[in-house]
């Protein structure tokens, strides 16, 4: 489906079209609109993959398991900080992962009183299965793209997400002074 032309949108009252934005305003209008469409479509499909694994793991679980896989065992506070969310949210999100055996709680190797969260072998297998399904979905969605287009999109989307994360961090940090 081609991108929606932002220059022909009718006004909310159903009257004549709003004045056409120009230059960078137009690009930013299209960008904000396409981000909103992406967010809605991503939520509708949950970008969960294809086949039997489709939509079989929610976003929070997927992101938590990915972080544990990429960074290794860690405590709730470190996990929360790395994901840009608070510890109580991580605790709530991890509980069902522990209950289903995807994550295990272990003692910290240096401080036996501290608890560390770790991806279990079952969690690793499940994550690998979901990643494979999601990779196949990305293959299908970008089927007509060149390798360079995929790499460019990935680099720009990563940069966009990093900018959003930095903005969120800056807004949560109290001013010094």
WOTA-V29453 format. One record per backbone hydrogen bond with DSSP energy under -1.0 kcal/mol. CO is the residue of the C=O (numbers start at 1). NH is the residue of the N-H. Records with the same first field share a line. If there is no record, write none. Layout:
CO = NH ; NH
This chain:
5 = 8
11 = 14
22 = 25
23 = 27
24 = 28
25 = 29
26 = 30
27 = 31
28 = 32
29 = 33
30 = 34
31 = 35
32 = 36
33 = 37
34 = 38
35 = 39
36 = 40
37 = 41
38 = 42
39 = 43
40 = 44
41 = 45
42 = 46
45 = 48
51 = 54
53 = 56
58 = 62
59 = 63
60 = 64
61 = 65
62 = 66
63 = 67
64 = 68
65 = 69
66 = 70
67 = 71
68 = 72
74 = 117
75 = 79
76 = 80
77 = 81
78 = 82
79 = 83
80 = 84 ; 85
86 = 90
87 = 91
88 = 92
89 = 93
90 = 94
91 = 95
94 = 98
95 = 99
96 = 100
97 = 102 ; 103
98 = 101
102 = 120
104 = 118
106 = 116
111 = 114
114 = 108
116 = 106
117 = 74
118 = 104
120 = 124
121 = 125
122 = 126
123 = 127
124 = 128
125 = 129
126 = 130
127 = 131
128 = 132
129 = 133
130 = 134
131 = 135
132 = 136
133 = 137
134 = 138
135 = 139
136 = 140
137 = 141
138 = 142
140 = 143
142 = 145
146 = 150
147 = 151
148 = 152
149 = 153
150 = 154
151 = 155
152 = 156
153 = 157
154 = 158
155 = 159
156 = 160
157 = 161
158 = 162
159 = 163
160 = 164
161 = 165
162 = 166
163 = 167
164 = 168
165 = 169
166 = 170
167 = 171
168 = 172
169 = 173
